[in-house]
């Protein structure tokens, strides 16, 4: 447990030191997006995967 904590601490410290050198990730509009999620119907019915598509225009 202590070894994992030390590794996480070192990794987070390194990431925070590097964040100033990172360029922002920019997206150009419109963005085509797809969302998938599971709908659980209970113990008697099977789960259903729903998909919805959208365009984000700003």
N, CA, C, O and CB atoms as a CASP TS submission, in Angstrom:
PFRMAT TS
TARGET T0000
AUTHOR 0000-0000-0000
METHOD Language model
MODEL 1
PARENT N/A
ATOM      1  N   UNK     1       0.823  -1.192   0.000  1.00  0.00           N
ATOM      2  CA  UNK     1       0.000   0.000   0.000  1.00  0.00           C
ATOM      3  C   UNK     1       0.874   1.266   0.000  1.00  0.00           C
ATOM      4  O   UNK     1       0.600   2.218  -0.731  1.00  0.00           O
ATOM      5  CB  UNK     1      -0.940  -0.007   1.214  1.00  0.00           C
ATOM      6  N   UNK     2       1.901   1.261   0.809  1.00  0.00           N
ATOM      7  CA  UNK     2       2.775   2.432   0.888  1.00  0.00           C
ATOM      8  C   UNK     2       3.543   2.634  -0.414  1.00  0.00           C
ATOM      9  O   UNK     2       3.790   3.769  -0.822  1.00  0.00           O
ATOM     10  CB  UNK     2       3.754   2.291   2.058  1.00  0.00           C
ATOM     11  N   UNK     3       3.920   1.536  -1.067  1.00  0.00           N
ATOM     12  CA  UNK     3       4.638   1.630  -2.346  1.00  0.00           C
ATOM     13  C   UNK     3       3.739   2.255  -3.420  1.00  0.00           C
ATOM     14  O   UNK     3       4.185   3.101  -4.196  1.00  0.00           O
ATOM     15  CB  UNK     3       5.124   0.225  -2.802  1.00  0.00           C
ATOM     16  N   UNK     4       2.483   1.837  -3.457  1.00  0.00           N
ATOM     17  CA  UNK     4       1.531   2.393  -4.420  1.00  0.00           C
ATOM     18  C   UNK     4       1.317   3.881  -4.170  1.00  0.00           C
ATOM     19  O   UNK     4       1.283   4.681  -5.106  1.00  0.00           O
ATOM     20  CB  UNK     4       0.190   1.647  -4.345  1.00  0.00           C
ATOM     21  N   UNK     5       1.175   4.239  -2.911  1.00  0.00           N
ATOM     22  CA  UNK     5       0.968   5.645  -2.571  1.00  0.00           C
ATOM     23  C   UNK     5       2.169   6.501  -2.994  1.00  0.00           C
ATOM     24  O   UNK     5       1.994   7.602  -3.515  1.00  0.00           O
ATOM     25  CB  UNK     5       0.716   5.795  -1.060  1.00  0.00           C
ATOM     26  N   UNK     6       3.373   5.999  -2.774  1.00  0.00           N
ATOM     27  CA  UNK     6       4.579   6.741  -3.153  1.00  0.00           C
ATOM     28  C   UNK     6       4.666   6.908  -4.663  1.00  0.00           C
ATOM     29  O   UNK     6       5.040   7.977  -5.146  1.00  0.00           O
ATOM     30  CB  UNK     6       5.832   6.030  -2.632  1.00  0.00           C
ATOM     31  N   UNK     7       4.324   5.864  -5.414  1.00  0.00           N
ATOM     32  CA  UNK     7       4.358   5.957  -6.876  1.00  0.00           C
ATOM     33  C   UNK     7       3.306   6.931  -7.398  1.00  0.00           C
ATOM     34  O   UNK     7       3.576   7.693  -8.326  1.00  0.00           O
ATOM     35  CB  UNK     7       4.143   4.577  -7.500  1.00  0.00           C
ATOM     36  N   UNK     8       2.112   6.912  -6.811  1.00  0.00           N
ATOM     37  CA  UNK     8       1.073   7.857  -7.214  1.00  0.00           C
ATOM     38  C   UNK     8       1.506   9.293  -6.910  1.00  0.00           C
ATOM     39  O   UNK     8       1.276  10.195  -7.715  1.00  0.00           O
ATOM     40  CB  UNK     8      -0.257   7.535  -6.499  1.00  0.00           C
ATOM     41  N   UNK     9       2.126   9.502  -5.765  1.00  0.00           N
ATOM     42  CA  UNK     9       2.593  10.834  -5.380  1.00  0.00           C
ATOM     43  C   UNK     9       3.651  11.337  -6.355  1.00  0.00           C
ATOM     44  O   UNK     9       3.596  12.487  -6.792  1.00  0.00           O
ATOM     45  CB  UNK     9       3.155  10.815  -3.952  1.00  0.00           C
ATOM     46  N   UNK    10       4.610  10.487  -6.695  1.00  0.00           N
ATOM     47  CA  UNK    10       5.663  10.889  -7.629  1.00  0.00           C
ATOM     48  C   UNK    10       5.092  11.186  -9.013  1.00  0.00           C
ATOM     49  O   UNK    10       5.502  12.149  -9.662  1.00  0.00           O
ATOM     50  CB  UNK    10       6.733   9.796  -7.727  1.00  0.00           C
ATOM     51  N   UNK    11       4.146  10.360  -9.464  1.00  0.00           N
ATOM     52  CA  UNK    11       3.528  10.580 -10.770  1.00  0.00           C
ATOM     53  C   UNK    11       2.725  11.865 -10.817  1.00  0.00           C
ATOM     54  O   UNK    11       2.775  12.592 -11.809  1.00  0.00           O
ATOM     55  CB  UNK    11       2.640   9.417 -11.127  1.00  0.00           C
ATOM     56  N   UNK    12       1.981  12.154  -9.753  1.00  0.00           N
ATOM     57  CA  UNK    12       1.195  13.384  -9.702  1.00  0.00           C
ATOM     58  C   UNK    12       2.107  14.606  -9.650  1.00  0.00           C
ATOM     59  O   UNK    12       1.821  15.627 -10.275  1.00  0.00           O
ATOM     60  CB  UNK    12       0.256  13.371  -8.487  1.00  0.00           C
ATOM     61  N   UNK    13       3.189  14.500  -8.914  1.00  0.00           N
ATOM     62  CA  UNK    13       4.133  15.612  -8.818  1.00  0.00           C
ATOM     63  C   UNK    13       4.767  15.889 -10.182  1.00  0.00           C
ATOM     64  O   UNK    13       4.929  17.046 -10.569  1.00  0.00           O
ATOM     65  CB  UNK    13       5.225  15.308  -7.768  1.00  0.00           C
ATOM     66  N   UNK    14       5.126  14.831 -10.907  1.00  0.00           N
ATOM     67  CA  UNK    14       5.709  14.986 -12.238  1.00  0.00           C
ATOM     68  C   UNK    14       4.698  15.576 -13.223  1.00  0.00           C
ATOM     69  O   UNK    14       5.054  16.408 -14.058  1.00  0.00           O
ATOM     70  CB  UNK    14       6.218  13.638 -12.754  1.00  0.00           C
ATOM     71  N   UNK    15       3.434  15.143 -13.122  1.00  0.00           N
ATOM     72  CA  UNK    15       2.393  15.664 -14.010  1.00  0.00           C
ATOM     73  C   UNK    15       2.132  17.140 -13.751  1.00  0.00           C
ATOM     74  O   UNK    15       1.966  17.911 -14.697  1.00  0.00           O
ATOM     75  CB  UNK    15       1.100  14.871 -13.838  1.00  0.00           C
ATOM     76  N   UNK    16       2.095  17.543 -12.498  1.00  0.00           N
ATOM     77  CA  UNK    16       1.861  18.946 -12.170  1.00  0.00           C
ATOM     78  C   UNK    16       3.025  19.827 -12.615  1.00  0.00           C
ATOM     79  O   UNK    16       2.816  20.982 -12.987  1.00  0.00           O
ATOM     80  CB  UNK    16       1.632  19.105 -10.670  1.00  0.00           C
ATOM     81  N   UNK    17       4.246  19.298 -12.583  1.00  0.00           N
ATOM     82  CA  UNK    17       5.403  20.061 -13.040  1.00  0.00           C
ATOM     83  C   UNK    17       5.380  20.235 -14.560  1.00  0.00           C
ATOM     84  O   UNK    17       5.880  21.238 -15.069  1.00  0.00           O
ATOM     85  CB  UNK    17       6.703  19.371 -12.606  1.00  0.00           C
ATOM     86  N   UNK    18       4.810  19.277 -15.287  1.00  0.00           N
ATOM     87  CA  UNK    18       4.806  19.320 -16.753  1.00  0.00           C
ATOM     88  C   UNK    18       3.627  20.086 -17.326  1.00  0.00           C
ATOM     89  O   UNK    18       3.633  20.420 -18.510  1.00  0.00           O
ATOM     90  CB  UNK    18       4.802  17.924 -17.305  1.00  0.00           C
ATOM     91  N   UNK    19       2.617  20.373 -16.520  1.00  0.00           N
ATOM     92  CA  UNK    19       1.388  20.953 -17.065  1.00  0.00           C
ATOM     93  C   UNK    19       1.611  22.334 -17.679  1.00  0.00           C
ATOM     94  O   UNK    19       0.891  22.718 -18.601  1.00  0.00           O
ATOM     95  CB  UNK    19       0.337  21.046 -15.979  1.00  0.00           C
ATOM     96  N   UNK    20       2.574  23.069 -17.194  1.00  0.00           N
ATOM     97  CA  UNK    20       2.855  24.387 -17.761  1.00  0.00           C
ATOM     98  C   UNK    20       3.443  24.326 -19.157  1.00  0.00           C
ATOM     99  O   UNK    20       3.372  25.306 -19.899  1.00  0.00           O
ATOM    100  CB  UNK    20       3.788  25.133 -16.866  1.00  0.00           C
ATOM    101  N   UNK    21       4.021  23.198 -19.530  1.00  0.00           N
ATOM    102  CA  UNK    21       4.622  23.042 -20.863  1.00  0.00           C
ATOM    103  C   UNK    21       3.648  22.468 -21.880  1.00  0.00           C
ATOM    104  O   UNK    21       3.986  22.353 -23.058  1.00  0.00           O
ATOM    105  CB  UNK    21       5.843  22.150 -20.781  1.00  0.00           C
ATOM    106  N   UNK    22       2.452  22.108 -21.449  1.00  0.00           N
ATOM    107  CA  UNK    22       1.479  21.470 -22.335  1.00  0.00           C
ATOM    108  C   UNK    22       0.635  22.513 -23.051  1.00  0.00           C
ATOM    109  O   UNK    22       0.220  23.512 -22.464  1.00  0.00           O
ATOM    110  CB  UNK    22       0.578  20.515 -21.547  1.00  0.00           C
ATOM    111  N   UNK    23       0.391  22.259 -24.330  1.00  0.00           N
ATOM    112  CA  UNK    23      -0.473  23.137 -25.107  1.00  0.00           C
ATOM    113  C   UNK    23      -1.924  22.738 -24.872  1.00  0.00           C
ATOM    114  O   UNK    23      -2.209  21.564 -24.636  1.00  0.00           O
ATOM    115  CB  UNK    23      -0.119  23.076 -26.618  1.00  0.00           C
ATOM    116  N   UNK    24      -2.846  23.698 -24.934  1.00  0.00           N
ATOM    117  CA  UNK    24      -4.262  23.352 -24.755  1.00  0.00           C
ATOM    118  C   UNK    24      -4.776  22.557 -25.948  1.00  0.00           C
ATOM    119  O   UNK    24      -4.329  22.750 -27.078  1.00  0.00           O
ATOM    120  CB  UNK    24      -5.111  24.623 -24.559  1.00  0.00           C
ATOM    121  N   UNK    25      -5.711  21.671 -25.683  1.00  0.00           N
ATOM    122  CA  UNK    25      -6.346  20.873 -26.722  1.00  0.00           C
ATOM    123  C   UNK    25      -7.563  21.650 -27.203  1.00  0.00           C
ATOM    124  O   UNK    25      -8.509  21.851 -26.441  1.00  0.00           O
ATOM    125  CB  UNK    25      -6.744  19.441 -26.197  1.00  0.00           C
ATOM    126  N   UNK    26      -7.550  22.085 -28.443  1.00  0.00           N
ATOM    127  CA  UNK    26      -8.628  22.922 -28.971  1.00  0.00           C
ATOM    128  C   UNK    26      -9.508  22.125 -29.921  1.00  0.00           C
ATOM    129  O   UNK    26      -9.028  21.321 -30.721  1.00  0.00           O
ATOM    130  CB  UNK    26      -8.057  24.154 -29.687  1.00  0.00           C
ATOM    131  N   UNK    27     -10.790  22.367 -29.812  1.00  0.00           N
ATOM    132  CA  UNK    27     -11.766  21.752 -30.698  1.00  0.00           C
ATOM    133  C   UNK    27     -12.425  22.829 -31.531  1.00  0.00           C
ATOM    134  O   UNK    27     -12.664  23.937 -31.052  1.00  0.00           O
ATOM    135  CB  UNK    27     -12.818  20.954 -29.901  1.00  0.00           C
ATOM    136  N   UNK    28     -12.716  22.508 -32.766  1.00  0.00           N
ATOM    137  CA  UNK    28     -13.379  23.444 -33.655  1.00  0.00           C
ATOM    138  C   UNK    28     -14.831  23.016 -33.830  1.00  0.00           C
ATOM    139  O   UNK    28     -15.131  21.836 -34.014  1.00  0.00           O
ATOM    140  CB  UNK    28     -12.654  23.522 -35.024  1.00  0.00           C
ATOM    141  N   UNK    29     -15.723  23.998 -33.769  1.00  0.00           N
ATOM    142  CA  UNK    29     -17.148  23.726 -33.889  1.00  0.00           C
ATOM    143  C   UNK    29     -17.543  23.621 -35.346  1.00  0.00           C
ATOM    144  O   UNK    29     -16.894  24.249 -36.182  1.00  0.00           O
ATOM    145  CB  UNK    29     -17.967  24.810 -33.195  1.00  0.00           C
ATOM    146  N   UNK    30     -18.551  22.879 -35.693  1.00  0.00           N
ATOM    147  CA  UNK    30     -19.397  22.025 -34.863  1.00  0.00           C
ATOM    148  C   UNK    30     -18.708  20.698 -34.539  1.00  0.00           C
ATOM    149  O   UNK    30     -17.863  20.214 -35.292  1.00  0.00           O
ATOM    150  CB  UNK    30     -20.732  21.765 -35.564  1.00  0.00           C
ATOM    151  N   UNK    31     -19.091  20.131 -33.407  1.00  0.00           N
ATOM    152  CA  UNK    31     -18.529  18.865 -32.945  1.00  0.00           C
ATOM    153  C   UNK    31     -19.608  17.793 -33.055  1.00  0.00           C
ATOM    154  O   UNK    31     -20.714  17.957 -32.541  1.00  0.00           O
ATOM    155  CB  UNK    31     -17.996  18.979 -31.477  1.00  0.00           C
ATOM    156  N   UNK    32     -19.275  16.706 -33.724  1.00  0.00           N
ATOM    157  CA  UNK    32     -20.189  15.567 -33.796  1.00  0.00           C
ATOM    158  C   UNK    32     -19.900  14.665 -32.603  1.00  0.00           C
ATOM    159  O   UNK    32     -18.767  14.224 -32.411  1.00  0.00           O
ATOM    160  CB  UNK    32     -20.034  14.786 -35.155  1.00  0.00           C
ATOM    161  N   UNK    33     -20.920  14.395 -31.810  1.00  0.00           N
ATOM    162  CA  UNK    33     -20.744  13.605 -30.591  1.00  0.00           C
ATOM    163  C   UNK    33     -21.680  12.408 -30.602  1.00  0.00           C
ATOM    164  O   UNK    33     -22.762  12.440 -31.188  1.00  0.00           O
ATOM    165  CB  UNK    33     -20.993  14.467 -29.339  1.00  0.00           C
ATOM    166  N   UNK    34     -21.232  11.356 -29.939  1.00  0.00           N
ATOM    167  CA  UNK    34     -22.030  10.139 -29.820  1.00  0.00           C
ATOM    168  C   UNK    34     -21.981   9.697 -28.372  1.00  0.00           C
ATOM    169  O   UNK    34     -20.901   9.596 -27.789  1.00  0.00           O
ATOM    170  CB  UNK    34     -21.514   9.010 -30.776  1.00  0.00           C
ATOM    171  N   UNK    35     -23.137   9.433 -27.787  1.00  0.00           N
ATOM    172  CA  UNK    35     -23.208   8.998 -26.395  1.00  0.00           C
ATOM    173  C   UNK    35     -23.862   7.624 -26.342  1.00  0.00           C
ATOM    174  O   UNK    35     -24.943   7.416 -26.894  1.00  0.00           O
ATOM    175  CB  UNK    35     -23.996  10.022 -25.525  1.00  0.00           C
ATOM    176  N   UNK    36     -23.198   6.694 -25.675  1.00  0.00           N
ATOM    177  CA  UNK    36     -23.750   5.355 -25.479  1.00  0.00           C
ATOM    178  C   UNK    36     -23.839   5.082 -23.989  1.00  0.00           C
ATOM    179  O   UNK    36     -22.925   5.407 -23.231  1.00  0.00           O
ATOM    180  CB  UNK    36     -22.885   4.273 -26.193  1.00  0.00           C
ATOM    181  N   UNK    37     -24.942   4.485 -23.578  1.00  0.00           N
ATOM    182  CA  UNK    37     -25.095   4.141 -22.172  1.00  0.00           C
ATOM    183  C   UNK    37     -26.007   2.941 -22.030  1.00  0.00           C
ATOM    184  O   UNK    37     -26.814   2.649 -22.912  1.00  0.00           O
ATOM    185  CB  UNK    37     -25.643   5.330 -21.374  1.00  0.00           C
ATOM    186  N   UNK    38     -25.871   2.248 -20.907  1.00  0.00           N
ATOM    187  CA  UNK    38     -26.694   1.080 -20.620  1.00  0.00           C
ATOM    188  C   UNK    38     -27.875   1.484 -19.755  1.00  0.00           C
ATOM    189  O   UNK    38     -27.733   2.261 -18.811  1.00  0.00           O
ATOM    190  CB  UNK    38     -25.867  -0.017 -19.927  1.00  0.00           C
ATOM    191  N   UNK    39     -29.039   0.947 -20.088  1.00  0.00           N
ATOM    192  CA  UNK    39     -30.232   1.140 -19.278  1.00  0.00           C
ATOM    193  C   UNK    39     -30.565  -0.208 -18.656  1.00  0.00           C
ATOM    194  O   UNK    39     -30.836  -1.182 -19.358  1.00  0.00           O
ATOM    195  CB  UNK    39     -31.436   1.703 -20.128  1.00  0.00           C
ATOM    196  N   UNK    40     -30.541  -0.249 -17.333  1.00  0.00           N
ATOM    197  CA  UNK    40     -30.809  -1.486 -16.620  1.00  0.00           C
ATOM    198  C   UNK    40     -32.301  -1.577 -16.332  1.00  0.00           C
ATOM    199  O   UNK    40     -32.892  -0.685 -15.723  1.00  0.00           O
ATOM    200  CB  UNK    40     -29.985  -1.564 -15.310  1.00  0.00           C
ATOM    201  N   UNK    41     -32.893  -2.677 -16.787  1.00  0.00           N
ATOM    202  CA  UNK    41     -34.331  -2.846 -16.633  1.00  0.00           C
ATOM    203  C   UNK    41     -34.742  -3.617 -15.397  1.00  0.00           C
ATOM    204  O   UNK    41     -35.935  -3.804 -15.161  1.00  0.00           O
ATOM    205  CB  UNK    41     -34.873  -3.524 -17.820  1.00  0.00           C
ATOM    206  N   UNK    42     -33.815  -4.057 -14.626  1.00  0.00           N
ATOM    207  CA  UNK    42     -34.137  -4.842 -13.443  1.00  0.00           C
ATOM    208  C   UNK    42     -33.668  -6.272 -13.616  1.00  0.00           C
ATOM    209  O   UNK    42     -33.029  -6.610 -14.612  1.00  0.00           O
ATOM    210  CB  UNK    42     -35.638  -4.806 -13.160  1.00  0.00           C
ATOM    211  N   UNK    43     -33.983  -7.100 -12.656  1.00  0.00           N
ATOM    212  CA  UNK    43     -33.515  -8.485 -12.666  1.00  0.00           C
ATOM    213  C   UNK    43     -34.232  -9.320 -13.722  1.00  0.00           C
ATOM    214  O   UNK    43     -33.653 -10.263 -14.261  1.00  0.00           O
ATOM    215  CB  UNK    43     -33.709  -9.113 -11.295  1.00  0.00           C
ATOM    216  N   UNK    44     -35.484  -8.984 -14.022  1.00  0.00           N
ATOM    217  CA  UNK    44     -36.277  -9.805 -14.941  1.00  0.00           C
ATOM    218  C   UNK    44     -36.021  -9.479 -16.408  1.00  0.00           C
ATOM    219  O   UNK    44     -36.231 -10.334 -17.269  1.00  0.00           O
ATOM    220  CB  UNK    44     -37.742  -9.631 -14.641  1.00  0.00           C
ATOM    221  N   UNK    45     -35.573  -8.266 -16.712  1.00  0.00           N
ATOM    222  CA  UNK    45     -35.381  -7.865 -18.105  1.00  0.00           C
ATOM    223  C   UNK    45     -33.896  -7.609 -18.374  1.00  0.00           C
ATOM    224  O   UNK    45     -33.166  -7.179 -17.480  1.00  0.00           O
ATOM    225  CB  UNK    45     -36.220  -6.601 -18.433  1.00  0.00           C
ATOM    226  N   UNK    46     -33.457  -7.869 -19.590  1.00  0.00           N
ATOM    227  CA  UNK    46     -32.043  -7.631 -19.905  1.00  0.00           C
ATOM    228  C   UNK    46     -31.738  -6.136 -20.057  1.00  0.00           C
ATOM    229  O   UNK    46     -32.637  -5.326 -20.284  1.00  0.00           O
ATOM    230  CB  UNK    46     -31.658  -8.373 -21.190  1.00  0.00           C
ATOM    231  N   UNK    47     -30.488  -5.799 -19.932  1.00  0.00           N
ATOM    232  CA  UNK    47     -30.047  -4.423 -20.114  1.00  0.00           C
ATOM    233  C   UNK    47     -30.075  -4.056 -21.586  1.00  0.00           C
ATOM    234  O   UNK    47     -29.882  -4.911 -22.450  1.00  0.00           O
ATOM    235  CB  UNK    47     -28.639  -4.222 -19.538  1.00  0.00           C
ATOM    236  N   UNK    48     -30.316  -2.785 -21.870  1.00  0.00           N
ATOM    237  CA  UNK    48     -30.408  -2.297 -23.239  1.00  0.00           C
ATOM    238  C   UNK    48     -29.370  -1.204 -23.425  1.00  0.00           C
ATOM    239  O   UNK    48     -29.226  -0.330 -22.571  1.00  0.00           O
ATOM    240  CB  UNK    48     -31.840  -1.774 -23.562  1.00  0.00           C
ATOM    241  N   UNK    49     -28.644  -1.248 -24.541  1.00  0.00           N
ATOM    242  CA  UNK    49     -27.659  -0.225 -24.865  1.00  0.00           C
ATOM    243  C   UNK    49     -28.320   0.833 -25.732  1.00  0.00           C
ATOM    244  O   UNK    49     -28.793   0.532 -26.828  1.00  0.00           O
ATOM    245  CB  UNK    49     -26.425  -0.839 -25.581  1.00  0.00           C
ATOM    246  N   UNK    50     -28.355   2.077 -25.248  1.00  0.00           N
ATOM    247  CA  UNK    50     -28.933   3.193 -25.986  1.00  0.00           C
ATOM    248  C   UNK    50     -27.824   4.045 -26.569  1.00  0.00           C
ATOM    249  O   UNK    50     -26.793   4.254 -25.931  1.00  0.00           O
ATOM    250  CB  UNK    50     -29.849   4.040 -25.082  1.00  0.00           C
ATOM    251  N   UNK    51     -28.035   4.535 -27.775  1.00  0.00           N
ATOM    252  CA  UNK    51     -27.078   5.396 -28.448  1.00  0.00           C
ATOM    253  C   UNK    51     -27.800   6.646 -28.931  1.00  0.00           C
ATOM    254  O   UNK    51     -28.881   6.572 -29.516  1.00  0.00           O
ATOM    255  CB  UNK    51     -26.393   4.657 -29.629  1.00  0.00           C
ATOM    256  N   UNK    52     -27.181   7.798 -28.675  1.00  0.00           N
ATOM    257  CA  UNK    52     -27.731   9.032 -29.205  1.00  0.00           C
ATOM    258  C   UNK    52     -26.623   9.838 -29.857  1.00  0.00           C
ATOM    259  O   UNK    52     -25.514   9.918 -29.330  1.00  0.00           O
ATOM    260  CB  UNK    52     -28.422   9.848 -28.100  1.00  0.00           C
ATOM    261  N   UNK    53     -26.920  10.434 -30.996  1.00  0.00           N
ATOM    262  CA  UNK    53     -25.977  11.262 -31.740  1.00  0.00           C
ATOM    263  C   UNK    53     -26.418  12.713 -31.637  1.00  0.00           C
ATOM    264  O   UNK    53     -27.612  13.011 -31.609  1.00  0.00           O
ATOM    265  CB  UNK    53     -25.881  10.812 -33.228  1.00  0.00           C
ATOM    266  N   UNK    54     -25.435  13.618 -31.581  1.00  0.00           N
ATOM    267  CA  UNK    54     -25.751  15.044 -31.476  1.00  0.00           C
ATOM    268  C   UNK    54     -24.654  15.840 -32.162  1.00  0.00           C
ATOM    269  O   UNK    54     -23.540  15.354 -32.360  1.00  0.00           O
ATOM    270  CB  UNK    54     -25.905  15.483 -29.988  1.00  0.00           C
ATOM    271  N   UNK    55     -24.989  17.069 -32.518  1.00  0.00           N
ATOM    272  CA  UNK    55     -24.030  18.021 -33.062  1.00  0.00           C
ATOM    273  C   UNK    55     -24.019  19.229 -32.131  1.00  0.00           C
ATOM    274  O   UNK    55     -25.050  19.868 -31.921  1.00  0.00           O
ATOM    275  CB  UNK    55     -24.391  18.433 -34.543  1.00  0.00           C
ATOM    276  N   UNK    56     -22.850  19.539 -31.576  1.00  0.00           N
ATOM    277  CA  UNK    56     -22.714  20.684 -30.690  1.00  0.00           C
ATOM    278  C   UNK    56     -22.272  21.870 -31.540  1.00  0.00           C
ATOM    279  O   UNK    56     -21.179  21.862 -32.106  1.00  0.00           O
ATOM    280  CB  UNK    56     -21.696  20.397 -29.526  1.00  0.00           C
ATOM    281  N   UNK    57     -23.118  22.882 -31.627  1.00  0.00           N
ATOM    282  CA  UNK    57     -22.834  24.007 -32.501  1.00  0.00           C
ATOM    283  C   UNK    57     -22.294  25.216 -31.746  1.00  0.00           C
ATOM    284  O   UNK    57     -21.829  26.166 -32.376  1.00  0.00           O
ATOM    285  CB  UNK    57     -24.076  24.392 -33.251  1.00  0.00           C
ATOM    286  N   UNK    58     -22.339  25.209 -30.457  1.00  0.00           N
ATOM    287  CA  UNK    58     -21.784  26.324 -29.692  1.00  0.00           C
ATOM    288  C   UNK    58     -22.829  27.130 -29.152  1.00  0.00           C
ATOM    289  O   UNK    58     -22.557  28.121 -28.474  1.00  0.00           O
ATOM    290  CB  UNK    58     -20.896  27.162 -30.490  1.00  0.00           C
TER
END
